[in-house]
């Protein structure tokens, strides 16, 4: 029997070390938190041979037995917690009953001293109990993490063997940058399909159906158009492309530009230079004045494009800017400008910061620099934002276009990552399958 100890910063990394060193048949004998991470003790009943290492991963009886033991430990710990909680409640009720019971002392009593003694009695026990409960919770958290890692590994191995087509499609969707939840939803639509090519086409068709684009180009409808979003997403460059595109279609006489960006050096001068080139009037709005006063001078214009400043959520100017746009709700159409190179968390944070002003759509910039497009499509789908424009280069106004859903999906497929997702990512995606969630199967 081989017995080894493994040290790692977290449980997933430790499990990876165990699998790499001892194989999938290794049994976890114990785990505990140490300084700097996790210590795992694992054993193997027989040495790993090359033929066994090459064999496909199978859920071993030893691993199943260990999981059952872990589950029984969790159940036992939960029962102890419930019992301790019931005892504490009973003790508290008993103390409450004693406190409200009238007592007639037969001799003088030092009430101050008696009160101190009474208050000191129930304090020691809860302190010990809280420390014990914290220790139990920490052990349960470690056992739960270990159990999730092992269940995820078993579930992914089972899916790979029983539904290889679903597993291959899942990898391709993750390579496109789509999140695991959306990938599972799309695959559930094609669970009955057996032909790989047809199944892939159906998955892409469902994805394209979920992506929304506007029925009409925003510039075709007159009114106020504001570009909002974090700093560095290309709002001013996108506004310049839209202004040039508008002038080519409708002329410069019916267009005006307004800048709310009084924070970034050179932002207003950049718009003034663009206005001189296009022959379009440009106004820099004073943050202290209502935006309606600035827009009155352009009441005769068909379209007014408004540039805003990108600021962090904690900046006071962002609140003033959003308040100004909220005062025009119903009169202005706000479009969130996001770089396709941004992380999914950055996109979600931007949506949360600007949703209060009312968003009419999404403009994707820097698509030519993006490694994947799935993160942006996921935000557009989950937040129900139509993708109004796609900017994919520095040229004005050539590098901006109105996309269709099919074009966006095709671009996402073209940009998918060449490497397959890591095993840890796939195992984390399938960790909930043995807890009743299930994987879509053909009926």
Buried (B, 14 or more C-beta within 10 A) or exposed (E): EEEBEBBBEEBBBBBBBBBEBBBBBBBBEEBEEEEEBBBBBBBBEEEBEEEEEEEEBEBBEBBEEBBEEBEEBBEEBEEEBEEBEEEBEEBEEEEEEEEEEEEEEEEEEEEEEEEEEEEEEEEEEEEEBEEEBEEBEEBBEBBEBBBBBBBBBBBBBBBBEEBEBBBBBBBBBBBBBBBBEBBBBBBBBBBEBEEEEEBBEBBBBBBBEBBBBBEEBBBEEEEBBBBBBBEEBBBBBBBBBBBBBBBEEBEBEBBBBBBBBBBBEEBBEBBBEBBEBBEBBBBBBEBEEBBEEBBEEBEEBBBBBBBBBBBEEEBEBBEBBBEBBEEBEEEBBBBBBBBBBBEBEBBBBBBEBBBEBBBBBBBBBBBBEBEBBBBBBBBBBBBEBBBBBBBBBEEBBEBBBBBEBBBBBBBBBEBBBEEEBEEBBBBBBBBBBBEEEEBBEEE
